[in-house]
Amino acid sequence: MPRAGLDAATVTRAAAEVVDDVGYAGLTMGLVADRLGVRAPSLYKHVAGQADLSRRIAVLAVTEIGDALRDALQGKSERQALEAAAHATRRYARNFPGRFAATLYTTATDLEDPLHLAWLRVIESHSAILSGYEIQEEDSRHALQMLRSFLDGFSLIEPAGDLHTEDEIDASFRWLIAFIDRGLRELSDPSRGA
């Protein structure tokens, strides 16, 4: 019989805490069970296994990122929106490094997959940022890819320590935001090709 109060959502939250503490690669069912004060086999009453648990962590994380972006973008457009999204994503990755890593190593299986649906909310926020720049339709898909590459990429490599001192990291972060803002403004100018 399953332990009272234990369900898939509780197991997922505990696993998310574990990966934030030990890293995404360190996730084991045993560590999650220890966190919950149960034996590992009892977890299988709520999740199908470690792969299922990893997917659930990714869905949780992408949902949380979507919420953070939605909140950060309220009432902002153009550079203010870009800065708000960049800081919200970076803050999330710093506060929840294991969860953030889970978003990068798990892919959606189909259009009804909860992970795909969660990513759609994130993409809607990214699209809202770009809509303020009024870029040309033919550039919008490329701009979305660039924006996600910056937001996810910077947040992924920052913890690796490859970006040197905190001051240098912050300076690079501000520089990239300014650079992207200039590029997006240029894309919105119909005279750019003249």
Residue pairs with C-beta under 8 A, 6 or more apart in sequence:
2 42
2 45
2 46
3 38
3 42
6 36
6 38
6 42
6 45
6 46
7 46
8 46
8 47
8 56
10 36
10 46
11 32
11 36
11 43
11 46
11 47
11 53
11 56
12 47
12 53
12 56
12 57
12 60
13 60
14 32
14 35
14 36
15 27
15 32
15 35
15 53
15 56
15 57
16 57
16 60
16 61
16 96
16 98
16 99
16 102
17 35
18 26
18 27
18 31
18 32
18 35
18 98
19 26
19 27
19 57
19 98
19 99
19 101
19 102
20 96
20 97
20 98
20 99
21 98
22 31
22 98
23 97
23 98
23 101
24 54
24 98
24 101
24 102
24 105
27 50
27 53
27 54
27 57
27 98
28 50
29 40
29 43
29 49
29 50
29 53
30 40
32 40
32 43
32 53
33 39
33 40
33 42
33 43
36 43
43 53
47 53
47 56
54 102
54 105
54 106
55 106
55 115
57 98
57 99
57 102
57 106
58 99
58 102
58 103
58 105
58 106
58 115
59 114
59 115
59 118
60 99
61 96
61 99
61 100
61 102
61 103
62 103
62 115
62 118
62 119
62 121
62 122
63 118
63 121
64 92
64 96
64 99
65 88
65 89
65 92
65 100
65 103
65 122
66 118
66 121
66 122
66 125
68 88
68 89
68 91
68 92
69 85
69 88
69 89
69 122
69 125
69 126
70 121
70 125
71 88
72 84
72 85
72 87
72 88
73 81
73 84
73 85
73 125
73 128
73 129
76 84
77 132
78 132
78 133
78 181
78 184
78 185
79 177
79 181
81 128
81 129
81 132
82 129
82 147
82 177
82 180
82 181
82 184
83 177
85 125
85 126
85 129
85 147
85 151
86 150
86 151
86 154
86 173
86 176
86 177
89 151
89 152
89 155
90 151
90 154
90 155
90 158
90 173
92 99
92 100
92 155
93 100
93 155
93 156
93 158
93 159
94 155
94 158
94 159
97 159
100 155
100 156
101 156
103 152
104 152
104 156
106 115
107 115
108 115
108 116
108 119
109 115
109 116
110 116
123 144
123 148
126 144
126 147
126 148
126 151
127 140
127 144
129 147
130 140
130 143
130 144
130 147
130 184
133 143
133 184
133 185
133 187
133 188
134 188
135 143
135 184
135 187
135 188
136 187
136 188
136 190
139 187
143 184
143 187
146 180
147 180
150 176
150 180
154 173
154 176
157 163
158 169
163 169
163 172
186 192
